[in-house]
Amino acid sequence: MNIYVGNLSLEVNEEVLRREFTAFGEVSSVRIMNDSYIGSGQTRSYGFVEMPSHSEGRDAISALNGRIIGNRALLIVEALPLSNSGNVYKKDSRWNKRPRQRV
């Protein structure tokens, strides 16, 4: 299960997130997104945690959503997968006005 973790404080690192989620089960990976593409490398305020078990992931989401870490309340939800095409635009129109759907 891929889990989105938002509203992260700059003080929160991947080890802190791993420790919080490990209390609910096995954690495959933790990634905090950063601005490496512009060269600053500064962390952004969101990341992703992957857990192999859906039930453990749902338990972690329920328990950790809204928890205060680094003076911020975390926003934690199941991450939506990207569509197969990876394209958010329709070929015949400028903007795709349909909301993203779970695959």
Steps between C-alpha positions, in 0.01 A plus 500: 500500500635840402419769759516878448627699800441874475560816704845388610719733700853569372637328812335168411729259318452154351617326818235678709227393256631143491494481882140627515373256237702198621285497814217370276692247290770450240610805299643436151615853422478862612555794264476868586484704182751779446588772252801320355391584145572871562819428691400618848426153638268655760235258618142563402210458738392153385624149448396138447518190717458153354371213712455149354190422709179690419350430843809635678499800267136578576571469875794740467290750302221491760737542793745754357273733300490828690788410736719798588865453400735797481222746592284393203199273474575231242261432213518129418295326230535208261684621191318464170688312230587682181295407196653264245545774243659745742332777301252727678391668177255377240627501145203699369466761773722728702417373848372172626210604724428150628628430853767235548359155560649213690628228269 
